[in-house]
Amino acid sequence: MSLSHVLLGMLNKPASGYELKQYFEQSVRHFWYAELSQIYPALAKLEKEGMLSSKKTASDKGPSKKVYTRTSSGKKELQEWLAAGPVLRTERIAYLTQLFFLDEISNAKRISFMEELRDDFAARHKELKSAETNWAAQDPGFPDQLPDTGLVKHMTLRSGLLKYAVMVEWCQECIAF
């Protein structure tokens, strides 16, 4: 998977690079992270390849902003990427790599490492649970009568909720060793 595909997916409506970064923070940041310094070059590359177009528009504050729109070529690329099936075995999970070498430090530091990891997973789970609770309070069709766009987002949310619950349990198990 590439940042380009993520951006093509996010650009189902026009947005600036800054707005895309905000969208990252509000949605996919739990499983995909990107800095503005990565987003802008990817947008420029997509525009150069004809998958996006852009125009300068007035900004509410400060100078004008560049707003990107997905082209038909960009939509086709996104659809082909999605239709190709899941992209598997590409994750790079830094904390697991650290864990693999954790025998290099004392047991007390290993326990502290796992406690910090557990606390982070618990905080992420709490955040996603709050998002689910807020969604349910605002949408009378939640979750059983969601349109397709909501359904796939709910499926993603449920994946995160289940993952973080299991990861907290796993950390507790590791601490007990």
C-alpha positions as CSV (number, residue, x, y, z in Angstrom):
1,M,0.0,0.0,0.0
2,S,1.2,3.5,-0.7
3,L,0.5,6.9,0.6
4,S,-0.7,7.8,-2.9
5,H,-3.5,5.2,-2.7
6,V,-4.5,6.5,0.7
7,L,-4.7,10.1,-0.7
8,L,-6.7,9.0,-3.7
9,G,-9.2,7.4,-1.4
10,M,-9.4,10.5,0.8
11,L,-9.9,12.7,-2.2
12,N,-13.5,11.6,-3.0
13,K,-14.1,15.3,-2.5
14,P,-11.7,18.2,-3.1
15,A,-9.3,19.1,-0.3
16,S,-6.1,20.9,0.4
17,G,-3.0,19.2,1.8
18,Y,-3.6,20.6,5.2
19,E,-7.3,19.4,5.1
20,L,-6.0,15.9,4.1
21,K,-3.6,15.9,7.1
22,Q,-6.6,16.8,9.4
23,Y,-8.6,14.0,7.8
24,F,-5.7,11.6,8.6
25,E,-5.8,12.7,12.2
26,Q,-9.6,12.2,12.4
27,S,-9.8,8.9,10.6
28,V,-7.0,6.6,9.4
29,R,-4.2,7.6,11.9
30,H,-4.9,4.5,13.9
31,F,-3.5,2.4,11.1
32,W,-1.7,4.8,8.7
33,Y,0.3,7.8,9.6
34,A,1.7,10.6,7.4
35,E,3.3,13.9,8.0
36,L,2.6,17.0,5.9
37,S,6.2,16.7,4.6
38,Q,5.1,13.3,3.1
39,I,1.7,14.4,1.9
40,Y,2.7,17.4,-0.2
41,P,5.3,15.5,-2.3
42,A,2.8,12.6,-2.8
43,L,0.1,15.1,-4.0
44,A,2.6,16.7,-6.4
45,K,3.5,13.3,-7.8
46,L,-0.1,12.3,-8.2
47,E,-0.8,15.6,-10.0
48,K,2.2,15.1,-12.3
49,E,0.9,11.6,-13.1
50,G,-2.6,13.0,-14.0
51,M,-4.4,11.4,-11.1
52,L,-5.2,14.7,-9.4
53,S,-5.8,18.2,-10.6
54,S,-5.5,21.3,-8.5
55,K,-6.5,24.9,-8.3
56,K,-5.7,27.8,-6.0
57,T,-8.6,29.0,-4.0
58,A,-9.0,31.7,-1.3
59,S,-8.3,30.7,2.2
60,D,-10.3,31.7,5.3
61,K,-7.0,32.7,6.9
62,G,-3.7,33.5,5.3
63,P,-2.6,33.1,1.7
64,S,-4.6,31.1,-0.9
65,K,-4.5,27.3,-0.7
66,K,-4.1,24.6,-3.3
67,V,-7.2,22.4,-3.5
68,Y,-6.8,18.9,-5.1
69,T,-9.4,16.9,-6.9
70,R,-9.2,13.3,-7.9
71,T,-9.4,12.9,-11.7
72,S,-11.1,10.0,-13.5
73,S,-7.6,8.5,-14.0
74,G,-7.1,8.8,-10.2
75,K,-10.4,7.2,-9.5
76,K,-9.6,4.3,-11.9
77,E,-6.2,3.8,-10.2
78,L,-7.9,3.7,-6.7
79,Q,-10.6,1.2,-7.9
80,E,-7.9,-1.0,-9.5
81,W,-5.9,-1.0,-6.3
82,L,-9.0,-1.9,-4.3
83,A,-10.1,-4.6,-6.7
84,A,-6.7,-6.2,-6.7
85,G,-7.4,-7.6,-3.2
86,P,-5.9,-7.0,0.2
87,V,-2.3,-5.9,0.5
88,L,-0.8,-8.3,3.0
89,R,2.5,-8.7,4.8
90,T,3.7,-5.2,4.4
91,E,3.4,-4.0,7.9
92,R,6.5,-2.7,9.7
93,I,5.7,-2.8,13.4
94,A,8.5,-1.1,15.3
95,Y,7.5,-2.1,18.8
96,L,7.5,-5.8,17.9
97,T,10.9,-5.4,16.4
98,Q,12.0,-3.8,19.7
99,L,10.3,-6.6,21.7
100,F,12.3,-9.1,19.6
101,F,15.5,-7.7,21.1
102,L,14.2,-6.8,24.5
103,D,16.4,-9.5,26.1
104,E,19.2,-6.9,25.9
105,I,17.8,-4.9,28.8
106,S,16.8,-5.7,32.4
107,N,13.6,-7.4,33.4
108,A,12.4,-4.2,35.1
109,K,12.9,-2.2,31.9
110,R,11.2,-4.9,29.9
111,I,8.2,-4.8,32.2
112,S,8.2,-1.0,32.0
113,F,8.3,-1.2,28.2
114,M,5.3,-3.6,28.2
115,E,3.4,-1.4,30.6
116,E,3.9,1.6,28.4
117,L,2.8,-0.3,25.4
118,R,-0.3,-1.6,27.2
119,D,-1.2,1.9,28.4
120,D,-0.9,3.2,24.8
121,F,-3.1,0.4,23.5
122,A,-5.6,1.0,26.3
123,A,-5.7,4.8,25.4
124,R,-6.3,4.0,21.7
125,H,-9.0,1.6,22.6
126,K,-10.7,4.1,24.8
127,E,-10.5,6.8,22.0
128,L,-12.0,4.4,19.4
129,K,-14.7,3.3,21.9
130,S,-15.6,7.0,22.4
131,A,-15.8,7.5,18.7
132,E,-18.1,4.6,18.4
133,T,-20.3,5.8,21.3
134,N,-20.5,9.3,19.7
135,W,-21.4,7.9,16.3
136,A,-24.1,5.7,17.8
137,A,-25.6,8.7,19.6
138,Q,-25.6,10.9,16.5
139,D,-26.8,8.3,13.9
140,P,-30.1,6.5,14.5
141,G,-29.2,4.0,11.8
142,F,-26.0,3.0,13.6
143,P,-24.8,0.3,13.1
144,D,-27.5,-1.9,11.4
145,Q,-28.8,0.6,8.9
146,L,-25.6,2.3,7.7
147,P,-25.1,3.1,4.0
148,D,-22.2,1.4,2.3
149,T,-19.8,4.4,3.1
150,G,-20.7,4.2,6.8
151,L,-20.6,0.4,6.9
152,V,-17.0,0.1,5.7
153,K,-15.9,2.8,8.1
154,H,-17.7,0.9,10.9
155,M,-16.0,-2.3,9.9
156,T,-12.6,-0.4,10.1
157,L,-13.6,1.0,13.5
158,R,-14.6,-2.5,14.8
159,S,-11.2,-3.8,13.6
160,G,-9.4,-1.2,15.7
161,L,-11.6,-1.8,18.8
162,L,-11.0,-5.6,18.7
163,K,-7.3,-5.2,17.9
164,Y,-6.6,-2.8,20.8
165,A,-8.6,-4.9,23.2
166,V,-6.6,-8.0,22.3
167,M,-3.3,-6.1,22.4
168,V,-4.0,-4.8,26.0
169,E,-4.7,-8.5,27.0
170,W,-1.5,-9.6,25.2
171,C,0.6,-7.0,27.1
172,Q,-0.9,-8.1,30.4
173,E,0.1,-11.7,29.5
174,C,3.6,-10.6,28.6
175,I,4.0,-8.6,31.9
176,A,2.9,-11.7,33.9
177,F,5.8,-13.8,32.4
